[in-house]
Amino acid sequence: MNTIKSLFSTLLLSLMLAGAAFAAEKVNINTADAATLDRVLLNVGPSKAEAIVAHRKTNGPFRSPEQLAEVKGIGLRTVEQNRERIVVSSPGPAKAAGAAAGAGRTAAQTR
């Protein structure tokens, strides 16, 4: 009986640890809005999240997670704490092409 109890306890502990490892939500720092950045990233509140979005709009997309340290109020320690949560990819070319194509149309052309 103790063997079964021990095996069950070990299995339960393993599942709990595995669940915690998979629970970390990821965020694309090049496409996420401030609310999502605030929710997903550790030690990043609303003002830092807004600063990330503003930095991205001013300087273009991030090429690496380390570039987050260029944002005022965010250091390399914060980047390291969030490394598993950060995804860096640029918005797809279809998005950019669609936005560029739509920019030259007038209201009469889109009807």
N, C-alpha and C positions, 0 to 999 in steps of 0.2 A: 504494500500500500504506500509506503514512504517513497518508493521508486517512482510510482505513477505521480504522486504529489510533487515530487522534485522535478520530474520531467515536465509536468504541466506548468509549474512555476517558471522554469527556464524558458519554455516556449512563450509564455505570456510576457515575460520581461523582454525577450527578443522582439516580439511583435510591437511592443510599446516603443522600443528604441528605434526600430525600423520606421515606424509611423512618424516619429519626430524628425527623422532624417528626410523623409519625403514631404513633410508638411511645409517646408520653406517655399513660399511663393516666389516666383521670379518676375523681374520687371525689366523691360527694355527701356533703358535710360534715354534712347533717342526718339521714342514714340509715346511714352507714358505722360499722362497729365500730372499736375502737381498733387492732386488728391491720391492718385495711385502711388506715386513716389513716397508720399507721406505715410501711407498705410503699409507698404511693403518693406521699405528700408528702415533698418534700425538706426536710432539716433538722428533721424532726419524728420523734422517737424514741418509744419506748413510753410514757414518762412524759408527754410532751406530748400524745400521742394520747389517753391516758387523761384528761388534763385537758380536752381538747376535748369528749370524751363527757360528762364530769361537768358542764362548763359548759352544754352543750346540755340535759342533764336538769334542771339547776337553773333556767336562764333561758329555756328554750324554743328553738325552731329559729332558726338563723342566717338573717338576711334578706339578707345580702351577704357576700362574701368578706372584706371589711374588718373585719367583726365578729370574725373570728378573732383579731385583735389584742387583743381584750378578755380573751383567755385568757392566764393567767400563763405567761410564758416564750415567747410567740409575739408577734413584732413585725410591723410593716408590711413590713419587708424580706422576712421569710419568706412573708408573704402574696403579695407581688409575685413572688417566685421561683416560687411555685406557682400563679399566676393561671390558667394554661392547664390546670391539673390539677383545679381546684376547680369543682364544680357545686353550685349552691344551689337546692334545690327542697324543698318540704315534703312529708312523707309524704302520700299521696293521701287524700281524704276517705273512700274505701271502707275503708282501713285503720283510720282513726280511728273510723268508724261501726261497723265490725265489732268493734273492741275494746270500744267502749261497749256494744254490744248483748250481747256475751258476758259483760261484767262483772256484769250483773244476774241472770244465770242461776244456779240452784243445780245441784248435781250430779245431782239427780233429773230436772231439766228437760232436761238435755243428753243423757240416755239415750234 
